Amino acid sequence: MKHNSVTQRLPLPIQHTNPYLKQIDSSKPPPVKFQEIVRDGHATIVGRLKIQTPSGHAFILRRLDTGAISLTTMFRAAFPTANEDHEKQEASWVRATYDLAGTNKGGRERFAGTWVTPEVALELADNYGLSSIIPVLAKAEPDPNVVYRRSTRAQQPTPEQSPAAGKEPGPAPAKKRREASPAPPKPAPAPAAAEPTVPTPPPSTARQTATPPPRRSTRHKSPAPPPSAPLPTRTPRSTRSRKVAATPDSAIKNNALAYELGEGTVDPVAQKLAEEVMEEDIREQKALIARLKQHRAETQARRASAVDEDEEDEEEDEAQVVSPTKPASKRPRDDGELKFNFEEPTEEIGERAIATNRRVSALANMPPERKSLAWGTLAFAIGFGAMNLLPTVQNYLSI
């Protein structure tokens, strides 16, 4: 319902219009998602529609219990870079022009921001460039068979997290924004601002004993003054002066030092001394290289001899396995003159006794009487066997 009001509407911040609104296809609007918000035991289903902005995204909200749409979220989605003054002026004009009774409940069920009826939202959508989005949100209905995600925050985050209020130039609103949102941790550089007080004696001692970071900063600052211009030139040349100091002649020391420090012209004595030192260093290096080469050659020779010995041992083992009766040959380095030392037997060797069976020896040593008895018994046995065998053979042949 529209009131007759004398409040004049200020022009909208068209220069802050969301450029992504023109890219939205009216045939494929963004989907509406629903969420259940619980505040002090009171649950309210809210529909939200996501809109892309230059700094991220924004949500346009609608309460399902009253059907009201958030004017605050509409303005911030349409003009994301506008300051808070433009938003307050537009909200004041809408409250003075339209009847908003019953759009936002009171008490614990009251949400932050300005809420308008769907009719007012549709009327303002043309001015905001949301004519293809607000109708979809106004007609959206949740599915009664679906359990939606719950949010138990104490306050509604949408009015607080919009990018519109984050770019206000006024100091007082910026302070409110800083107190309301815990996200920006920019007050952290406070210890860095307190560093200038470190050079004073009382605060420096207190900070060094209290916290280690200022003590580290003082250590980093203290070595800064010592580097001076003469130091880089004196450091390398002092080492050369030490080499010259090793010579016994004091005059040569002074001349060499003057030469090294660049005082006057080049001294031939100092130059010759430097050349001798350099030649001596070269000789030492060559001697060291020769010793290293000799040591390496000896090591390689020892390794080669060890390998040869291992191979010879393996060959001897193989020879013993093939012919165990063959005597093992000596190593080549131990080979000497071969000598044959045969000793002939001094005593004659008699016939070798052959061990036989006792029964065989008993037959051989049997007396003649027993031999004749044995032969007679053998003949009787053969005859008796033949007598018994012949009838059987005849009967078999007759059959």
RODO-2510 file (C-alpha; in nm, 4 decimals, decimal comma):
residues 399
     n   res          X          Y          Z
     1     m     0,0000     0,0000     0,0000
     2     k     0,1396     0,3385    -0,0977
     3     h     0,1248     0,6477     0,1234
     4     n     0,1160     1,0093     0,0193
     5     s     0,4449     1,1423     0,1481
     6     v     0,6245     1,4674     0,0998
     7     t     0,9629     1,2936     0,1334
     8     q     1,1539     1,3420    -0,1865
     9     r     1,3318     1,0435    -0,3291
    10     l     1,6969     1,1028    -0,4052
    11     p     1,8364     0,9687    -0,7326
    12     l     1,9662     0,6170    -0,7208
    13     p     2,3471     0,5645    -0,7435
    14     i     2,3378     0,4397    -1,0997
    15     q     2,7161     0,4758    -1,1279
    16     h     2,7432     0,1904    -0,8744
    17     t     2,5140    -0,0467    -1,0660
    18     n     2,6113    -0,4132    -1,0584
    19     p     2,7533    -0,4917    -1,4065
    20     y     2,6739    -0,8621    -1,3722
    21     l     2,2973    -0,8003    -1,3715
    22     k     2,3030    -0,7471    -1,7472
    23     q     2,4568    -1,0921    -1,7960
    24     i     2,1676    -1,2742    -1,6278
    25     d     1,9495    -1,4636    -1,8740
    26     s     1,5802    -1,4043    -1,7984
    27     s     1,4984    -1,7542    -1,9259
    28     k     1,7505    -1,9103    -1,6850
    29     p     1,7383    -1,7080    -1,3623
    30     p     1,9472    -1,8098    -1,0606
    31     p     1,7909    -2,0834    -0,8456
    32     v     1,6265    -2,0059    -0,5119
    33     k     1,7568    -2,2015    -0,2137
    34     f     1,5868    -2,2314     0,1228
    35     q     1,7353    -2,2364     0,4709
    36     e     1,5867    -2,2650     0,8184
    37     i     1,7063    -2,0002     1,0643
    38     v     1,6591    -2,0758     1,4354
    39     r     1,6733    -1,7823     1,6774
    40     d     1,5975    -1,8401     2,0449
    41     g     1,3894    -2,1457     1,9658
    42     h     1,1902    -1,9817     1,6831
    43     a     1,2474    -2,1324     1,3376
    44     t     1,1931    -1,9306     1,0203
    45     i     1,2435    -2,0565     0,6652
    46     v     1,4209    -1,8044     0,4448
    47     g     1,4639    -1,8158     0,0679
    48     r     1,7870    -1,6800    -0,0749
    49     l     1,8951    -1,6000    -0,4282
    50     k     2,2648    -1,5595    -0,5062
    51     i     2,3796    -1,2645    -0,7214
    52     q     2,7361    -1,2179    -0,8444
    53     t     2,9054    -0,8849    -0,7651
    54     p     3,2457    -0,7341    -0,8556
    55     s     3,3786    -0,8095    -0,5070
    56     g     3,2245    -1,1553    -0,4720
    57     h     2,8530    -1,2225    -0,4368
    58     a     2,5417    -1,1044    -0,2521
    59     f     2,2143    -1,2686    -0,1444
    60     i     1,8590    -1,1395    -0,1811
    61     l     1,6477    -1,2766     0,1065
    62     r     1,2773    -1,3474     0,1509
    63     r     1,0919    -1,4532     0,4629
    64     l     0,8527    -1,7385     0,4020
    65     d     0,6388    -1,6695     0,7119
    66     t     0,5406    -1,3160     0,6037
    67     g     0,6426    -1,3352     0,2382
    68     a     0,8417    -1,0117     0,2747
    69     i     1,1567    -0,9460     0,0734
    70     s     1,4595    -0,7683     0,2190
    71     l     1,4990    -0,4222     0,0651
    72     t     1,8471    -0,3987     0,2139
    73     t     1,9713    -0,7059     0,0260
    74     m     1,8013    -0,5862    -0,2941
    75     f     1,9807    -0,2513    -0,2797
    76     r     2,3180    -0,4086    -0,2033
    77     a     2,2838    -0,6620    -0,4843
    78     a     2,1847    -0,3885    -0,7324
    79     f     2,4407    -0,1280    -0,6181
    80     p     2,7217    -0,3228    -0,4485
    81     t     2,9733    -0,0362    -0,4424
    82     a     2,7367     0,2350    -0,3130
    83     n     2,8020     0,3799     0,0316
    84     e     2,5774     0,3484     0,3347
    85     d     2,4331     0,6983     0,2984
    86     h     2,2651     0,6056    -0,0306
    87     e     2,1237     0,2918     0,1307
    88     k     1,9867     0,4796     0,4322
    89     q     1,8272     0,7470     0,2139
    90     e     1,6551     0,4871    -0,0055
    91     a     1,5338     0,2900     0,2978
    92     s     1,3978     0,6064     0,4614
    93     w     1,2089     0,6997     0,1459
    94     v     1,0600     0,3491     0,1141
    95     r     0,9462     0,3455     0,4797
    96     a     0,7873     0,6875     0,4379
    97     t     0,6226     0,6018     0,1068
    98     y     0,4943     0,2458     0,1545
    99     d     0,3134     0,0628     0,4319
   100     l     0,5516    -0,2000     0,5697
   101     a     0,3397    -0,3190     0,8612
   102     g     0,3657    -0,6921     0,9230
   103     t     0,6546    -0,7477     0,6866
   104     n     0,9110    -0,7941     0,9624
   105     k     0,7886    -0,9497     1,2851
   106     g     0,8864    -0,8106     1,6199
   107     g     1,0671    -0,9485     1,9185
   108     r     1,2856    -1,2539     1,8729
   109     e     1,1584    -1,3171     1,5205
   110     r     1,2608    -0,9750     1,3918
   111     f     1,5387    -0,9674     1,1326
   112     a     1,7825    -0,6872     1,0619
   113     g     1,7302    -0,4452     0,7738
   114     t     1,4231    -0,3138     0,5920
   115     w     1,1646    -0,5615     0,4610
   116     v     0,8939    -0,4890     0,2035
   117     t     0,5982    -0,6777     0,0610
   118     p     0,6390    -0,8723    -0,2639
   119     e     0,4311    -0,6101    -0,4467
   120     v     0,6619    -0,3273    -0,3372
   121     a     0,9653    -0,5386    -0,4218
   122     l     0,8322    -0,6004    -0,7729
   123     e     0,7690    -0,2274    -0,8154
   124     l     1,1205    -0,1351    -0,7037
   125     a     1,2822    -0,4153    -0,9036
   126     d     1,2449    -0,2180    -1,2273
   127     n     1,4444     0,0731    -1,0823
   128     y     1,7089    -0,1596    -0,9400
   129     g     1,7529    -0,3671    -1,2562
   130     l     1,6183    -0,6783    -1,0818
   131     s     1,3026    -0,7223    -1,2875
   132     s     1,4075    -1,0719    -1,4001
   133     i     1,5105    -1,1881    -1,0527
   134     i     1,2576    -1,0622    -0,7963
   135     p     0,9553    -1,2364    -0,9566
   136     v     1,1328    -1,5707    -0,9272
   137     l     1,2066    -1,5103    -0,5583
   138     a     0,8527    -1,3846    -0,4867
   139     k     0,6921    -1,6983    -0,6351
   140     a     0,9334    -1,9560    -0,4935
   141     e     0,7840    -2,2023    -0,2445
   142     p     0,9724    -2,4631    -0,0386
   143     d     0,9071    -2,8342    -0,0625
   144     p     0,7203    -2,9467     0,2514
   145     n     0,8797    -3,2929     0,2337
   146     v     1,2369    -3,1605     0,2465
   147     v     1,4251    -3,0848     0,5679
   148     y     1,6352    -2,7758     0,4995
   149     r     1,9706    -2,6854     0,6485
   150     r     1,9525    -2,5009     0,9793
   151     s     2,1423    -2,1930     1,0893
   152     t     2,1553    -2,1026     1,4596
   153     r     2,3306    -1,7669     1,4408
   154     a     2,2249    -1,5006     1,6860
   155     q     2,1895    -1,2343     1,4151
   156     q     2,1221    -1,2433     1,0456
   157     p     2,4588    -1,2062     0,8720
   158     t     2,3423    -1,0658     0,5387
   159     p     2,3094    -0,6974     0,6339
   160     e     2,6459    -0,7097     0,8125
   161     q     2,8489    -0,8834     0,5400
   162     s     2,7352    -0,6855     0,2370
   163     p     3,0119    -0,5066     0,0473
   164     a     2,8102    -0,1833     0,0292
   165     a     2,8709    -0,0850     0,3885
   166     g     3,2367    -0,1825     0,3695
   167     k     3,3149     0,1067     0,1325
   168     e     3,1544     0,3930     0,3238
   169     p     3,3739     0,7037     0,3575
   170     g     3,2330     0,8237     0,6912
   171     p     3,4490     0,7534     0,9988
   172     a     3,1621     0,6667     1,2354
   173     p     3,0059     0,3924     1,0151
   174     a     3,3495     0,2474     0,9519
   175     k     3,3978     0,2127     1,3260
   176     k     3,0656     0,0312     1,3571
   177     r     3,1611    -0,2010     1,0741
   178     r     3,4930    -0,2754     1,2398
   179     e     3,3264    -0,3586     1,5701
   180     a     3,0514    -0,5669     1,4144
   181     s     3,2513    -0,7972     1,1896
   182     p     3,5366    -0,9961     1,3450
   183     a     3,6725    -1,0940     1,0030
   184     p     3,9221    -0,8132     0,9281
   185     p     4,2189    -0,8624     1,1629
   186     k     4,3851    -0,5320     1,0706
   187     p     4,4446    -0,4013     1,4255
   188     a     4,7297    -0,6573     1,4422
   189     p     5,0010    -0,4098     1,3246
   190     a     4,9796    -0,2383     1,6667
   191     p     5,3080    -0,3935     1,7900
   192     a     5,4840    -0,2622     1,4792
   193     a     5,3663     0,0900     1,5605
   194     a     5,5098     0,0574     1,9089
   195     e     5,8610    -0,0154     1,7756
   196     p     5,9705     0,3542     1,7593
   197     t     5,9517     0,3635     2,1393
   198     v     6,2164     0,0905     2,1650
   199     p     6,5263     0,3194     2,1456
   200     t     6,4303     0,4987     2,4699
   201     p     6,6014     0,3302     2,7678
   202     p     6,3029     0,2573     2,9985
   203     p     6,0635     0,1114     2,7394
   204     s     6,3384    -0,0874     2,5697
   205     t     6,4326    -0,2693     2,8884
   206     a     6,0713    -0,3398     2,9708
   207     r     5,9996    -0,4745     2,6237
   208     q     6,3149    -0,6832     2,6142
   209     t     6,2217    -0,8554     2,9366
   210     a     5,8539    -0,8862     2,8513
   211     t     5,8489    -1,0185     2,4969
   212     p     6,1255    -1,1641     2,2756
   213     p     6,0191    -1,0044     1,9408
   214     p     6,1269    -0,6473     2,0386
   215     r     6,4549    -0,7909     2,1682
   216     r     6,5172    -0,9462     1,8265
   217     s     6,4372    -0,6163     1,6581
   218     t     6,6933    -0,4373     1,8762
   219     r     6,9541    -0,6988     1,7873
   220     h     6,8898    -0,6464     1,4207
   221     k     6,9186    -0,2722     1,4608
   222     s     7,2332    -0,2701     1,6778
   223     p     7,4773    -0,4190     1,4196
   224     a     7,3680    -0,1634     1,1571
   225     p     7,5995     0,1277     1,2611
   226     p     7,9371    -0,0602     1,2695
   227     p     7,9764    -0,1142     0,8900
   228     s     8,1805     0,1777     0,7583
   229     a     8,3645     0,2612     0,4381
   230     p     8,7200     0,1591     0,5488
   231     l     8,6107    -0,1896     0,6632
   232     p     8,5570    -0,3489     0,3172
   233     t     8,8986    -0,2269     0,1983
   234     r     9,0907    -0,3228     0,5148
   235     t     8,9455    -0,6717     0,5529
   236     p     9,0989    -0,8467     0,2470
   237     r     9,4240    -0,6509     0,2595
   238     s     9,4878    -0,7300     0,6246
   239     t     9,5099    -1,0988     0,5351
   240     r     9,7768    -1,0270     0,2785
   241     s     9,9718    -0,8195     0,5287
   242     r     9,9787    -1,1237     0,7590
   243     k    10,1493    -1,3295     0,4893
   244     v    10,4146    -1,0604     0,4463
   245     a    10,4685    -1,0429     0,8222
   246     a    10,6027    -1,3987     0,8171
   247     t    10,9286    -1,2807     0,6535
   248     p    11,2173    -1,2034     0,8903
   249     d    11,3361    -0,8834     0,7216
   250     s    11,1659    -0,5737     0,8675
   251     a    11,2367    -0,3638     0,5604
   252     i    11,0682    -0,6183     0,3362
   253     k    10,7691    -0,6159     0,5718
   254     n    10,7261    -0,2413     0,5440
   255     n    10,7734    -0,2396     0,1676
   256     a    10,5332    -0,5306     0,1187
   257     l    10,2743    -0,3635     0,3423
   258     a    10,3032    -0,0415     0,1482
   259     y    10,2636    -0,2356    -0,1725
   260     e     9,9612    -0,4255    -0,0480
   261     l     9,7865    -0,1128     0,0803
   262     g     9,8439     0,0707    -0,2428
   263     e    10,0626     0,3499    -0,0978
   264     g    10,2801     0,4835    -0,3776
   265     t    10,4146     0,2871    -0,6717
   266     v    10,4744    -0,0871    -0,7004
   267     d    10,7777    -0,2038    -0,5010
   268     p    10,9832    -0,4663    -0,6916
   269     v    11,0964    -0,6324    -0,3677
   270     a    10,7403    -0,6781    -0,2497
   271     q    10,6370    -0,7987    -0,5917
   272     k    10,9180    -1,0540    -0,5943
   273     l    10,8232    -1,1679    -0,2454
   274     a    10,4637    -1,2130    -0,3527
   275     e    10,5782    -1,4166    -0,6527
   276     e    10,7951    -1,6378    -0,4312
   277     v    10,5054    -1,6976    -0,1941
   278     m    10,2850    -1,7853    -0,4865
   279     e    10,5476    -2,0223    -0,6308
   280     e    10,5879    -2,1872    -0,2931
   281     d    10,2140    -2,2393    -0,2720
   282     i    10,2176    -2,3895    -0,6199
   283     r    10,4977    -2,6287    -0,5246
   284     e    10,3126    -2,7348    -0,2126
   285     q     9,9995    -2,7968    -0,4140
   286     k    10,1925    -3,0022    -0,6691
   287     a    10,3576    -3,2065    -0,3942
   288     l    10,0197    -3,2673    -0,2350
   289     i     9,8749    -3,3776    -0,5676
   290     a    10,1707    -3,6127    -0,6233
   291     r    10,1230    -3,7682    -0,2796
   292     l     9,7551    -3,8154    -0,3449
   293     k     9,8262    -3,9800    -0,6795
   294     q    10,0840    -4,2119    -0,5224
   295     h     9,8460    -4,3056    -0,2453
   296     r     9,5729    -4,3759    -0,4973
   297     a     9,8090    -4,5911    -0,7085
   298     e     9,9123    -4,7924    -0,4028
   299     t     9,5513    -4,8426    -0,3054
   300     q     9,4624    -4,9619    -0,6540
   301     a     9,7607    -5,1991    -0,6574
   302     r     9,6585    -5,3496    -0,3247
   303     r     9,3057    -5,3945    -0,4486
   304     a     9,4276    -5,5573    -0,7710
   305     s     9,6533    -5,7995    -0,5811
   306     a     9,3691    -5,8874    -0,3482
   307     v     9,1457    -5,9580    -0,6480
   308     d     9,4158    -6,1790    -0,8052
   309     e     9,4577    -6,3745    -0,4840
   310     d     9,0843    -6,4279    -0,4621
   311     e     9,0742    -6,5524    -0,8213
   312     e     9,3639    -6,7929    -0,7576
   313     d     9,1954    -6,9255    -0,4461
   314     e     8,8790    -6,9852    -0,6441
   315     e     9,0731    -7,1691    -0,9167
   316     e     9,2411    -7,3902    -0,6555
   317     d     8,9077    -7,4710    -0,4984
   318     e     8,7646    -7,5653    -0,8375
   319     a     9,0651    -7,7879    -0,9118
   320     q     9,0250    -7,9650    -0,5802
   321     v     8,6575    -8,0262    -0,6463
   322     v     8,7221    -8,1749    -0,9936
   323     s     9,0179    -8,3969    -0,8949
   324     p     9,0554    -8,4300    -0,5199
   325     t     9,3527    -8,6723    -0,5480
   326     k     9,5544    -8,4257    -0,7540
   327     p     9,7842    -8,2175    -0,5361
   328     a     9,7105    -7,8493    -0,5368
   329     s     9,9554    -7,6384    -0,7326
   330     k    10,1442    -7,3684    -0,5543
   331     r    10,0933    -7,0025    -0,6252
   332     p    10,3026    -6,8537    -0,9051
   333     r    10,4944    -6,6262    -0,6725
   334     d    10,5837    -6,9217    -0,4445
   335     d    10,6881    -7,1592    -0,7243
   336     g    11,0409    -7,2960    -0,6833
   337     e    11,2603    -7,5624    -0,8457
   338     l    11,0865    -7,8983    -0,8544
   339     k    11,2845    -8,1884    -0,7034
   340     f    11,1989    -8,5589    -0,7003
   341     n    11,2856    -8,7386    -0,3789
   342     f    11,2072    -9,1093    -0,4208
   343     e    11,3251    -9,3604    -0,1583
   344     e    11,3550    -9,7285    -0,2521
   345     p    11,2316    -9,9838     0,0017
   346     t    11,5063   -10,1419     0,2053
   347     e    11,3195   -10,4640     0,2932
   348     e    11,1668   -10,7203     0,0607
   349     i    10,7942   -10,7272     0,0478
   350     g    10,6378   -11,0742     0,0867
   351     e    10,3230   -11,2123    -0,0591
   352     r    10,0197   -11,0376     0,0495
   353     a     9,7728   -11,2529     0,2399
   354     i     9,4255   -11,2580     0,0962
   355     a     9,1516   -11,2865     0,3488
   356     t     8,8882   -11,5461     0,2592
   357     n     8,5817   -11,6964     0,4132
   358     r     8,6335   -11,9489     0,6899
   359     r     8,4055   -12,2082     0,5261
   360     v     8,5999   -12,1903     0,2025
   361     s     8,9248   -12,2358     0,3874
   362     a     8,7729   -12,5285     0,5783
   363     l     8,6898   -12,7104     0,2533
   364     a     9,0343   -12,6487     0,1174
   365     n     9,1989   -12,7823     0,4281
   366     m     8,9621   -13,0863     0,4597
   367     p     9,1344   -13,4277     0,5003
   368     p     9,0954   -13,6949     0,2238
   369     e     8,8595   -13,9174     0,4274
   370     r     8,6127   -13,6418     0,4720
   371     k     8,6421   -13,5431     0,1085
   372     s     8,5525   -13,8978    -0,0078
   373     l     8,2626   -13,9109     0,2358
   374     a     8,1372   -13,5797     0,1071
   375     w     8,1605   -13,6894    -0,2536
   376     g     7,9786   -14,0172    -0,1741
   377     t     7,7004   -13,8341     0,0028
   378     l     7,6673   -13,5980    -0,2928
   379     a     7,6459   -13,8924    -0,5394
   380     f     7,3832   -14,0679    -0,3265
   381     a     7,1746   -13,7576    -0,3135
   382     i     7,1916   -13,7127    -0,6902
   383     g     7,0946   -14,0779    -0,7547
   384     f     6,8059   -14,0689    -0,5095
   385     g     6,6737   -13,7559    -0,6679
   386     a     6,6942   -13,9050    -1,0152
   387     m     6,5008   -14,2131    -0,9043
   388     n     6,2179   -14,0039    -0,7745
   389     l     6,2176   -13,7678    -1,0714
   390     l     6,2207   -14,0242    -1,3592
   391     p     5,8745   -14,1793    -1,2905
   392     t     5,7211   -13,8394    -1,2774
   393     v     5,8762   -13,7452    -1,6109
   394     q     5,7561   -14,0717    -1,7722
   395     n     5,4019   -14,0231    -1,6535
   396     y     5,4026   -13,6701    -1,7858
   397     l     5,5336   -13,7865    -2,1272
   398     s     5,2809   -14,0691    -2,1553
   399     i     4,9940   -13,8341    -2,1072
***
